[in-house]
Amino acid sequence: MSLRSNYRRARSAAASSPVVRKAAAKVLGRVAPPGATGANASFWAIRDGALREVERRYRGEFPLPPVSYGTVRDFADSADHMPGLAGANFDMKDLQRCWTLKAILGNVAPGSRILEIGAGEPLVAGALSRLGYEVTVVDPYDGSGNGPREFETFRTAYPDVRFVREQFPPRAEVGGGFGAVYSISVLEHVPLEAIDAVMAGGRELLGSGGASIHAVDHVLAGWGAEEHLEKLRRIADGMGIGSGELHEALKQLAEDPETYFVSAEAHNRWRGDLPYDQYTMRRIVSVNLFGPAQASS
């Protein structure tokens, strides 16, 4: 049976089961689509027609304030227009990947050189590459920050994306003049003492008119909340975003019924085999940051 037929059968069988869907994505989503020259494995999360429609919908039409946060409205919009990408992980990364794709289409010129910090499975990088962006991924693929290790798998599945297998900022020469440096659910895993170097490294790579775009997991309440707030403030400061803007956004999201919080189901999947008392529920949101190239710490 052909790979394409296997893919259709897996999608059909997975229709009613998030667990089966995620397992199928890991098997089928990490191989290049059959017969599609120059494509990459993001094809399985968002097909060509849907991707072009997303580009038409959001190109130059997704204005960003310096600080925003993930909402159910934005997630529902993504689920309507890119359901595969919005259902790839079954946790907050589904919201964040789609938001990042919209943010770059709305604010970064077509064909720009862009760089992703810590991509893991590079679905967004792959989609942007298919739209004509020149994408570099900097990720050690060593399991740090609970990230993946499947470097060779991803490099094979995304042949049009440049991979630099290092921590950020990299020692390898990656060039400069990037139209965007972005990350998705990564910066919260960077040790506090390394945040300043990471943010400075990102600023140095941006060209004139470039932008920093980051979707950051933030613990609003529960264990680790104080540490997350301290780190978020350092990240924002490194992008030239004032503490007042950050404070107002955090105050607003705490009161907004549209705020997207990590669900109990997603938390339980993250918990894995740990006893619940060792991994209790937290209120986790996505804080979305946008800064111009000239930002200074």
N, C-alpha and C positions, 0 to 999 in steps of 0.2 A: 504494500500500500504506500502511496506517495506521501511525502512529508506534508504537503498541503492537505491531503485527505485526513491524515492523522491530526493535524491542527484543527480541522473542522469538527472532527469527532470529539476531541478533547474539549473544545469550547461548548459543544452541545451537552456533554456529560457534566460539565462544570456549572451549568446555568443556575442551579439551585444551591450550590455549595461554595462559599468563600474559600474553604480549605482546599478543595479540589482545584478551584480556579487558580489559586496562588501556586500550587504544585505544578499545574500545567504550564503556567507562565514561566516558571524556572526552567522547565525542560525545553519548551518550544520557543520561548522568547529570547533564548541566548544563542540562536543560530540565525544566520542570515536567511532572508526569505528566498525560496527556490526560484531561480530564473530571473532574479531582479538585480541586474548589473549595477554596481555602484551604490546599492542601498545598504542599510544596516538593520540590526535586530529591533530597533525602535518601531519598525514597520508593523510588528505584531501588536504593539500598544496603540498605534494610531496610523491608519492606512493613508496612502497618498492623497486620496480625494478629501478625506476628513482633515488632513494636515493643511492642505491648500485652503480649505474653507476656514479653518482657524486663522491662518495667516491673513486672509481677506477680512475677517471679522475684527481682528485686534491690531493690525498693522497701523501704528500711529494713533491708536484709539484706546490706550490704556494708561491714562495719566496717573502718576504716583506722587503722593506726598512723601516727605522724608520718613515718616513712621506710619505704618498701618498695621492691620492684623487680619488673620484669616477669618472669613465669615462663612456661614452656611449658605448665604446667597451666592457668594463666589464659587463655592464648591458645587452647588446645584447647577450653576451656569456651566461649569466645567463638565459635570456629569452629562449635561444635555448635549454638549458640542464635542467632547472628546472622552467618551465613556471608558475606552480602553485605558487611557493614561490615568483617568480619575479612579480606576479600579485596579491598579497594578499592585498595590501593597496592602490595601485594607487597613490603613492607618493614616496619620496626618500627612505623611509624605505624598499621598495622592492629591490632597489639597495643594501642597506646596509646589509640587512639580508643575501642575497646571498653572498656578499663579505665576511661577517663574517664566514659563513659556510665554504667557500673555505679557508679562512685564518687559521681557526682552523684545518681543515683537512690537510692543507699543512705544519703546523708548530707545532702541538701539538700531542704527541704520542697517538696512539689508546688506549682506555681504561682509559685515565687519568681522574682524578677528576678535574672538571672545574666549575667555578662560574660565573653566569651572574648577573650584577648589573642592577636592574630596568627593568626586562624583559617585563612587560606588558603582551601581549599575547605571550606566550613563544614558538613560532614556531621553532626557531633555537634550543633552548634548547631541545625541543621535538625531533627534527630530530637527534641531536647529541646523545641523550639518546638512540634512536633506533639503533644507530651505535655503542653502547657499552660504551660511555662515562658516567661517574657518575656525573650528573649535579645537582647543587644547584642554586636556584634562590633566590636572596635577593631583595624584592620589598615590599613596605608598602601597595600597593593596596588601597590607600586612596584618589586617584584623584590628588595628588600633581604632578606638572609639566605637567598638562593635561593628566596624565596617567589614566588607567582604575581602576575600583573599584571591578571588578567581581572576587574576590579572590576564592570563593567557586566554581564558574563555572570553573575556570582554574585548580584548584586543582583536581577537579573531572575528567576533560578532559585530564589531564597529570598526571596520578597516579604514573608514574615511575620517576618523577622529584621531588626533594626535594624543598619545598618552605619555606623560612624564611620571615615572614611578618614583616619586619622592614626597616627603612632607612639604607643606607650603610654609614659607616661600622656598622655592626650589633652588638648589645650587646650580642645576643645569641652566643653560641659556635658553630662555623661551621667547626672547625678543621683548618688544614693548609696543606702545601705541594701541593697546587693546581697546575696543569699543565698550567692553564690559568685562568685569570680573564678578563672578556670581557664585553663590553656594546655596545648597538645599539641605537643611537639617544637618549641618556640619559644624558651624562655629561654636555651638554650645558644647561640643566635645573637645574643643581646644583647651589645653590647660591655661588657667588664668595668667600665669607668668609668660605665656607665649602669645597672648592675644595682641599685644601692641606690635610685635614683629609681624604677625600675620596681616594685620590691618595696614601697616606701613608698606609691606610687600605688595599688597593689592593696589594701593594708591600709586606706587611707583611704576606699575605696569600699564596704567591707564594712559591713553592718548588724550588729546584735546577733545573735549566733549564726551569723553567716556564716562561710565557710571559704575558704581558698586551696587549690586543688587543681591540681597541676602534674605532668605527665609530661615528664621531662627526658632527652634523649639524653646519655649520659655515656660518654666514651672511657676505658675501664679500662686499656687497654694499646695502645701504638702512638703514632704522631705526634699531638701535641696533648694527650696525657694529662695533663701537668702543668697546662696552662692550663685544661683542663676541670675538674680537681679544684679549682683555685683558684676558678673561677666557681661550681661547685656548692656549695662552702662558703659563698660570699657569698649565694647564693640561699637556702640553708637558714637562714643566720643572719638574713636578712631576714624569714623566716617564724617566727623564734623557736625554731628547731629546734637543739638542742645539737650540738656537734661530736662528742661521744661517741656519740650515736644514729646520726649519719651514718657515723662510722667503723665501728661494729659492723655496720651494714647492708652497707657495701662489703666488709667482711671476709667476711660470710656469703655474699653473692652470688658472690664469687670462688670459693667452695668448693662451692656448691650445684649439683648436676647438673641441677636444674630451671630454672636461670637461662636466660632467653631472650637469646641473642646475635644480632646482625645476621648473616645468613647470607652465605656467599661469593657466592651468586647476587644477593642484594640489593646487596651492595657492588659487584659488577661492573656492575649497572645504574646505580648512582650514578656509577661511574667514567666512563661514557659513552665519549667519544672520546679521553680522556686516556690516554697510555701508562701501563702499570701502575706503573712506577717513580715516576711523579708522583702516584699515588693508591694507595698500598699498603694492604693489609688492616689493619684495626684491630679490637680487641675492644670492641664498643659495646653497652651495655645501656640499659634504661630505668630511671632512678631516679625513684620516684613519691613526691611530697611532699604532706603534708596538714597544714594549720595552721589554728587557730581565729582569729577576728577579733581577739582581744585580743593576738595575738602582737606582740612588740616586738623591734626589732633590738638 
